[in-house]
Amino acid sequence: MNKPETIEQAQTVIDLVAVAEDLNKAEYTHSFARGWLEALLFEGLIDKNSHDRLLAEATASVEKIREAVRRSHYLQGAVQISVKDRLDRDPE
């Protein structure tokens, strides 16, 4: 259980979540990583503590990307409202 190679392979998959190019890829990779971690735990290849730590890391990575997307959408909406307000006041 918890062979270094197994943990290293799992960590590689977890790292892919953090470097995903967009939210869809991050969520897909997170789902893949979660399933893989569940399988490793079920098969007794990693213990519960390693499983929980790796899953928490993957989840934190995807949440960070979700938050960045939410902030981006919020800022885009704020800019659109600002432009609309300016156009309403000064139609030239």
C-alpha positions in Angstrom: 0.0 0.0 0.0 1.1 3.6 -0.8 4.0 2.5 -3.0 5.9 5.7 -4.0 5.3 4.9 -7.7 1.5 4.7 -7.1 1.5 8.0 -5.2 3.7 9.7 -7.9 1.3 8.5 -10.7 -1.7 9.8 -8.7 0.1 13.1 -8.1 0.8 13.4 -11.8 -3.0 13.1 -12.5 -3.8 15.5 -9.8 -1.3 18.0 -11.2 -3.2 17.9 -14.5 -6.2 19.4 -12.8 -4.3 22.5 -11.8 -2.9 23.2 -15.3 -6.1 22.6 -17.2 -6.6 25.1 -20.0 -10.3 25.8 -19.1 -13.0 24.9 -16.6 -14.4 22.0 -18.7 -11.0 20.3 -18.9 -10.4 21.0 -15.2 -13.7 19.4 -14.2 -13.2 16.5 -16.5 -9.7 15.8 -15.2 -11.0 16.2 -11.6 -13.6 13.6 -12.3 -11.1 11.3 -13.8 -8.7 11.8 -10.9 -11.5 11.2 -8.4 -12.5 8.0 -10.0 -8.9 6.8 -10.2 -8.3 7.7 -6.5 -11.5 5.8 -5.6 -10.2 2.7 -7.5 -6.8 2.9 -5.9 -8.4 3.1 -2.5 -10.9 0.3 -3.3 -8.0 -2.0 -4.5 -6.0 -1.2 -1.4 -3.2 0.5 -3.3 -3.4 3.7 -1.3 -4.7 4.3 2.3 -7.6 6.5 3.2 -5.3 9.4 4.4 -3.4 9.5 1.0 -6.7 9.3 -0.8 -8.2 12.1 1.2 -5.1 14.3 0.8 -4.9 13.8 -3.0 -8.6 14.3 -3.5 -8.5 17.5 -1.4 -5.6 18.8 -3.6 -7.5 18.0 -6.8 -10.7 19.6 -5.5 -8.8 22.7 -4.4 -7.3 23.0 -7.9 -10.6 22.8 -9.6 -12.2 25.2 -7.1 -9.5 27.7 -7.8 -10.3 27.5 -11.5 -14.0 27.8 -10.9 -13.4 30.9 -8.8 -11.3 32.5 -11.5 -14.1 31.8 -14.0 -16.7 33.3 -11.7 -14.5 36.4 -11.1 -13.9 36.8 -14.8 -17.6 36.6 -15.6 -18.4 39.1 -12.8 -15.8 41.5 -14.2 -17.1 41.1 -17.7 -20.6 41.8 -16.5 -19.4 44.9 -14.6 -17.7 46.2 -17.7 -20.8 45.6 -19.8 -23.0 47.4 -17.3 -20.5 50.3 -17.1 -20.5 50.6 -20.9 -24.3 50.4 -21.1 -24.6 53.1 -18.4 -22.2 55.4 -20.3 -24.0 54.9 -23.6 -27.3 55.6 -21.9 -26.0 58.9 -20.5 -23.9 59.9 -23.5 -25.4 58.4 -26.7 -22.7 60.0 -29.0 
